[in-house]
Amino acid sequence: MSVNRHQPHVLVLPEDDANRQLANGFRLDQYLLNWRIQVLEEAGGWIKVLDRFNRDQIVAMNRYPARLMVLLIDFDGDKSRLDKAKAGIPNDLAERVFLLGALTKPEALRRAGLGSYEEIGLAMAEDCREGTETVWGHDLLRHNAAELERLNRSVRPILFPSH
């Protein structure tokens, strides 16, 4: 299902299948306005996420000012990856683009006992909706705190307007 490009909406560009499953789990939240979020096909690596964003989304984001983007990447244990990835985002779009991901890989979240990818994604949505950090406060996700704060200010009213 496609979003209405002229209304506030969120596109999620996942690095790989595991991140896509997390995003799809997020979409399972019963209070989420599903028609305002779309998960795109996985890119195949964090550099490819940035390449696809730059190639396919910059023009569209300028055309559709109500669009927000979530780039869902693996940090592969590299805490400087956020800064490296942000360097690839044009300054005029920086407030509408969010970079999130597991500190290592999403597989580590499952191994940590947080559930299936869909269950983890659903718990992430609940945290977003309720303003909690039940899952987002986990050691493998805590590094997202600053991005998550920005995301919640911008995305929560679009996806969860009644909360």
C-alpha positions in Angstrom: 0.0 0.0 0.0 1.4 3.4 -1.0 1.3 6.5 1.1 -0.4 9.7 0.1 2.6 11.7 -1.0 0.8 15.0 -0.4 0.0 14.2 3.3 2.5 13.8 6.1 4.1 10.3 5.7 7.1 8.2 6.5 9.2 6.1 4.2 11.5 3.5 5.7 14.6 2.4 3.7 16.0 -0.8 5.3 19.5 -2.0 4.9 18.6 -5.7 4.7 15.9 -8.3 5.2 16.2 -8.3 9.0 15.8 -4.6 9.2 12.8 -4.8 6.8 11.2 -7.3 9.1 11.8 -5.0 12.1 10.0 -2.2 10.1 7.2 -4.5 9.2 6.8 -5.5 12.8 6.6 -1.8 13.7 3.7 -1.5 11.2 1.7 -4.2 13.2 0.9 -1.8 16.0 -2.9 -1.6 16.2 -2.9 2.2 16.8 -0.6 3.0 13.9 -2.0 4.8 10.9 -0.7 2.3 8.4 -1.5 4.4 5.4 1.1 6.9 6.5 4.1 4.6 6.5 5.7 2.6 3.7 8.6 0.2 4.0 10.7 0.2 0.8 12.7 -2.7 -0.6 16.0 -3.4 1.3 19.1 -1.8 -0.2 21.7 -4.5 0.6 24.2 -2.6 2.8 24.4 0.6 4.7 26.4 2.3 1.9 23.7 1.2 -0.5 21.0 2.7 1.8 22.8 6.1 1.4 23.3 5.6 -2.3 19.6 4.7 -2.9 18.5 7.6 -0.7 20.6 10.0 -2.7 19.7 8.5 -6.0 16.0 7.9 -5.5 14.7 10.1 -2.6 16.3 13.5 -2.6 14.3 14.8 -5.6 11.1 13.3 -4.2 11.7 14.7 -0.7 12.1 18.2 -2.3 8.9 17.6 -4.3 6.9 16.3 -1.3 7.8 18.4 1.8 5.5 16.3 4.0 7.8 13.2 3.5 10.0 12.0 6.3 12.6 9.2 5.8 13.9 6.6 8.2 17.1 5.0 7.1 17.4 1.7 9.0 21.0 0.5 9.0 23.3 -1.9 10.9 26.0 -0.1 12.9 28.2 -3.2 12.8 29.7 -2.1 16.1 30.9 1.2 14.7 29.6 4.0 16.9 31.0 6.6 14.4 28.7 5.2 11.6 25.9 7.6 12.5 28.2 10.6 11.8 29.5 8.9 8.6 26.0 8.3 7.4 24.7 11.7 8.3 27.5 13.2 6.2 25.8 11.7 3.2 22.5 13.5 3.9 22.0 17.0 2.4 21.8 19.7 5.0 18.5 21.0 3.8 16.9 17.5 4.4 18.7 16.6 7.6 15.7 17.5 9.9 13.5 15.1 7.9 15.9 12.1 7.7 16.5 9.8 10.6 19.2 7.1 10.9 18.4 4.2 13.2 19.7 0.7 13.7 21.1 -2.0 15.9 24.6 -1.3 17.4 25.8 -4.5 15.7 23.2 -6.3 13.6 19.5 -7.1 14.1 20.3 -10.8 14.6 21.9 -9.8 18.0 18.5 -8.4 19.1 17.0 -11.8 18.6 19.9 -13.5 20.3 19.4 -11.1 23.3 15.9 -12.6 23.7 13.9 -9.7 22.5 11.8 -12.0 20.3 11.3 -12.3 16.5 12.1 -9.3 14.3 8.3 -8.6 14.0 7.9 -8.8 17.8 10.9 -6.4 18.3 9.5 -4.0 15.7 6.1 -4.1 17.3 7.7 -3.3 20.7 9.6 -0.5 19.1 6.3 0.9 17.8 4.8 0.7 21.3 7.8 2.6 22.7 7.3 5.2 20.0 3.6 5.5 20.7 3.9 5.6 24.5 7.1 7.6 24.8 8.8 4.7 26.6 12.2 3.0 26.2 11.4 -0.6 27.0 13.1 -1.9 23.8 14.9 1.3 22.7 16.7 1.4 26.0 18.4 -2.0 25.4 22.2 -1.9 25.2 22.1 -2.8 21.4 19.7 0.2 20.7 20.5 2.8 23.3 23.0 4.6 20.9 19.9 5.7 18.9 18.7 8.0 21.8 19.4 11.4 20.1 17.9 10.3 16.7 15.0 8.7 18.5 14.2 11.9 20.4 14.1 13.8 17.0 12.1 11.0 15.4 9.5 10.9 18.2 8.9 14.7 17.9 8.4 14.5 14.2 7.0 11.0 13.5 4.8 10.2 16.5 2.2 12.9 15.6 2.0 11.5 12.0 1.8 7.8 12.9 0.1 7.9 16.3 -1.9 11.2 16.3 -4.3 10.2 19.0 -1.5 9.4 21.5 
